[in-house]
Amino acid sequence: MEISTALLIAAIVACPLAMGAMMWMMNRQMKERSHGSSEDTPSPAARLGALRRQEEGLQAEVRELERVVKLEGAGEPSVAGRPSPSSVADRGEER
């Protein structure tokens, strides 16, 4: 058998073997991803901590908005520098 014939046969055999090996590796990776690793899913304690931090942030925002509403009710201009909606409605002005 000549060297060129042997190389041709090796290439013909190697191509489907390489393709099969790549498909097997990709299939294995897809199965690992679909099952989801424990690193992707936060623990209940971590999720609870994140929700508590979010709750604290929302409570701070509520307190700030309550302060703004209280100031606007006391006749102070709104934070943005525009008159409050109630003062515009009292004067009969439209936007």
Buried (B, 14 or more C-beta within 10 A) or exposed (E): EEEEEEEEEEEEEEEEEEEEEEEEEEEEEEEEEEEEEEEEEEEEEEEEEEEEEEEEEEEEEEEEEEEBEEBBEEEEEBEEEEBBEEBEEEEEEEE
